[in-house]
């Protein structure tokens, strides 16, 4: 048995020495042995690049809640796209409620506000992205959507104004 183990050890050492001298051969061997993994890696890389380029070209800008605070402090107009009940339960300070369904009817009103940056807000960020696209097509350039919507805003522990506080200020 000792005689059989020695040639196997010698073969392993020769193989390790062969592959350690040429690392590119090792990568090519791995790629040829695992075509599905390599193909999946290449496809996911191109999908990532494509979506990033498409997002940059589209000009859709979704900003994080802490960036939205800076924008609001720079005198941005906040448009809350949720319905009136959701708006009354809690909204960002000085937000104007224009439900997403009524956005097209209020395009002229929104164009008048275009001198300032506009921040669109919804529940989860989906409708605000659509609103940004719609407003940019209508000619308003400085429009941003809150990434994650009110859910992300509250998760970041940022304040909301409730309907009761709004009524008592009037």
N, C-alpha and C positions, 0 to 999 in steps of 0.2 A: 503494500500500500504506500509506503514511503516513496517508492520509485515513481508511482503514478502521480503523486501530488507535486513533485518537483517540476516536471515539464509543464504542468498547468500554471504554476507560479511564474515560470520563465515566460510563458506566452502572455500572461497578464501584464508583466513588466514591460515586455516589448510593445504591447498594444498601448499602454499608458504613455510610454516614451514617444511612440509614433504620433498620437493625437495631441500631446502637449506641445509639440513643436509647431503645429499649424492650427491655431484656434479657428480660423475661418472655415477650415474643413469640418470642424466640429459643428459649427453653426449650420453649414450646408447639409451635413448628415442629419442633424436634428430636423431641419426643415423638410428634407425628403422623407423622413420617417413619420412626421406629424403634419401632414399637409392640411388637415382640417383645422388644427390649431393655428397654423400660420395664416391660412386663408381668413379665419375669423379675426385674427389680429389686424391684418391688412384692411379688411372691410370696416372694422370698427374705427380704425384710424381715419379712413377716408370719410366715414359718416360724421365723425367728430369735426374734421376740418370743414366739410361741406356745411354743416349746421352753423358753425361759428361764422363762416364767410357770409352765409345767407342772413344771419342775424345782424351782422355789421352792415351789409349792403342795404337791408331793409330800414335801417335807422330806428328800429324799435328800441326804445331805451326804457328798461325797467330798472328802477333803483331800489336799493335796500332801505328799510325804515330809517336808519341813522342818516343816510344821504337825503332822505325826504325831509327830515327835520332841518337840515341845513338849507334845503331849498325853500321850505316854509318860512324859515327865519329871513331868507332873502326876498320875502314878500311875494311868494308864489300863490296862485289861486288854487285852492283844493276843490275838486269836483268829486262829490260822492255819488257813485252810480247805482247805489242800492235803493231799494224801495223806501217809502216814507217811514214804514214801521221799523225797519232795520236802522235807518238813519236816526230815529228817535231813541232807540235803545243805546246808541253810542256812536259818536262820529269825531273826527279830528276837528280841533278848534278852528273856527271861522270857515268851515267847509260849506259849500253850497250843494244842495241836493238836487241833482238832475238825474232821474232814473235812466238807466241804459236804454230803455225802450223809447224815451223821449229825447234822446241825444240828437237825432237827425232834425227834429223840429226846432231845436235850440242852437243850431249851427251859427246863426247870425250873432246870437248873444255870446257864444264862445269866441267868435272871431274878434269881438270887441275887447275881450279879455286877453287877447293874444299879445298885448304889449308886455305882459308879465309872464313868467313861466307858469304852466298849468300842470298840476299833478292830479291824475285820475286815480280813484280808489274804488275798489269793489270788495266783495267778500273774500275771494281767494286769488285775485290777480288775473283771472281769465278775461272778464269783461273789460277791465282797464286796458289790457293789451289791445283788444279790439277797438276800444275807443281811441287809443293813441294812433292806431293805424288809420282810422276814419278821419280823425282831426288832421293828421298830416296830409292825407289826400286832399282835404278841403283847403289846405294852404297854411295851417297853423304849424309853425316849426318847433317851438319850444314847449313840447308836450312830453310828459313822462308818466309812466305807470308805476304804482307801488307794487313791487314784487312781493307776492304772497298776500296782498290785500290787507284788510283789517285784521285778519287772523295773524299775519306776521307782525303787524303793528302792536297788537296786544301781547303777542308772544315776546316781543322785545321790551315789554313793560312800559310802553309809552301811553300817555293819558288819552282818555276819550271823554268827550262832553256828552252827558246824557240829556234826554229831553227835559227832565225836571230842572236841571241847572240852566238850560237855555231859556225856559219859560220864566224863571225867577229873575233873569237879567232884563227882561223886557219891561 
